């Protein structure tokens, strides 16, 4: 196993957990507009940090710095949302807008690289839905974007763990 195997396992676990927790938080917020939903949302954004780092580590040599740059932007946006959840009310402003913009940058780079094009398309579609869903508050857009993230990250998680 490589030297960074424990970090790869953490990234894979976060890739499984982050979109599931985000989906649970959005369901809770749609149904109850509750404090537990906001806490779950902060937790999901925190879990996205290692998951996005794991995706960046999977990028090939030629695309690694571009995927890493997109992941870095998304990580800054996710951290901003986790630290100040009120930024999610207007996710089209800095710093919250960096989350979907970073995901779009990652997606565009992944499409042009040997990485999975399906995963890239799902991440890109989820990134486009993310600000629209949070600004409009449409439950179908919220849940649809979360399901896209869930499918994309669950396809990448086994590769992160090395299996």
N, C-alpha and C positions, 0 to 999 in steps of 0.2 A: 504494500500500500504506500502511496506517496506520503511525504512529510506532513502535508496539510490535511490528512484524512479526517481528523476530528472537526476541522472547520467545514469540510465538505459535508459531513453528516449534519452539522448544525444548519448549514445552508439548505440542505435537502429537507430537513424537518421544518424549517421556516417556510420553504416553498409549499409544503403540504398544508401548513397551518395558516399562513397569512391570508390566502383567498377565502378559505373556509370561515375564518373569524370575521373577515370583511363582509362576507355574505350574511353571516349570523347578525352582525351589527346592523346592516342595512335592513334586514327583515325586522329586527327589534325596533329600529327607528321608524320604519314605515307603519308598523302595527301599533306601537305604543308611544313613540316619541319619548324615549326613556333615558334615564341616566345610565343604566347598564349598557344600552346601545352605544352611547358615546364612549364609555370605557372600553367596550369591545372594539370600537373603531380606532381608538388610540393604540390598543394592543395590536390590531392588524397592521397599522402603519409602522409600528415598531418592528413587527415580524417581516415586513417587506424589505427592510434594510439588509439582513443577511441573505435573503432569497435573491435579491437583485445582484448582490455581490457574487453569489454562486453562479448566476447566469453569465456575468461578466467573465468569470474564470473559465467557463466552458467555450468561450469564443476562440476561434482559431488565431494563429499568430498574426495574420494580416489584418483581422478585424478587431483584435482584442482592445486596442486603445480606443477605437470608436464606440464599441459596445460599452467599454468601461466609462467613457465620458457620458454617454446616455444614462448609464446606471448611476453615475455620480450625481447627475442632475435630479434623477428620480429619487435618489436617497435623500438629497437635501430637501426636496419637496415633501417626502414622506415624514422626515424628521420634523419639519415645520408644522405639518398637520398633526403629528403626534404631540408636539409640545404646546401648540396653540390650536385646538380643534375649531375655534371660531373662524379660522382661515378657510375652513371647508365650506362655509356659507357662501363665500365668493371665490371659488377655486380658479377663477380666471385672473387673479391678481398674484403678484409675486409675494411670497415664496411658494404658495400652494400650487401655482400653475407649473412649477418645475417638475412636479410628479408626473402629470400626463405628458409634458413636453419631453422629459427624459425618456419615458417609455416609448414615445413616438420615435425618438432618435435611435433608441435601441432596436426597435422594430424595423426601421428602415435599413439599418446596418445588418441586422440578422437576415433580412430577405436577400441581400446581396452576398451573403457568406454561406459557407457549407452548413450552417446551423439549420434547424428545421424551419421551413417556410410556413408551415401550418402554425407553429408556435408564434412566429413573428407576426403573422396575420391576426391571430387571436389577441396578442398583446397590443398591437396597433389599434384594433377595433375597440378593445376595452379602454385604451387610453383616450380614444375619441369620445367614447360614451361617458367617461368619468366626469369631466367638467359639465357636459350637457345634463347629465342625470342629477348632479348635485345642485346645479342652478335651477333647473326646472322642477326637481322633486318628483319626477315621474317614477312610480315604483317599478314599472316594467324596464325602464332604462337602467335604474339602479341595480336591479337583480340581474338583468342581462349582461351588464358590464362585469359584475362580480363573477358570473358563471364563465365568462370568457377568460378572465384572469385565472379562475379555478382550473379550467381545462388546460390552459397554457402552462401554468406552473406545475401542475400535476404531471404533465408530459415531460417536463424538464427535471423534476426531482430525482427520478431514478438515475439519470445521467450524472447529476451532481454527486450522488452518493457513491458513484462508481460501479453500480450494478447494471 
